[in-house]
Every structure is written in structure tokens, then in C-alpha cells.
Amino acid sequence: MMPLEDGFMVERLDWQKSPLYSLLKDGHHVAYFDCLKAALGAYRCINRSSIQPRQKVLDAVRRAESYAKEWDR
């Protein structure tokens, strides 16, 4: 598993296609930082567990994107 670098670069997950990246580009920094903190927290938890780590990362990113969309409303 790759570490989180330049956003959510985990197993070739394309960060720039993420809705969360779009919110950041549009200037929604509060949502970005809240979601980044949540996802980094999830990543730290994933590192302590070997059970389906890739799926857990993808789920964490989807949850972060969902939170960002809600925050943006």
C-alpha cells in the first residue's frame, strides 16, 4: 500500500478526478481540511489493521467526498 501523498494517492487512486479535489479547486477549503483530517484519521486506523486495507481506504475517501458535498450545501 502506498502512503498518502499529494492527496489520496493510494494504490493509484486518481485524486484529481475526485469530487473532493474539485471542491478544493473551487475554494472550499474548510470542507477540504475537515475531510482530509477525517481521511488521514481513517488511514492511521487502516495502518493498524490488515483486513482489506485498500477497500477501507476507498471507503474512507468516499465518505470524505460525501461529507464535502454536504458541507458545500
Secondary structure as UniProt FT lines:
FT   TURN            6..8
FT   TURN            11..12
FT   HELIX           15..17
FT   HELIX           19..25
FT   TURN            26..27
FT   HELIX           29..47
FT   HELIX           53..72
//
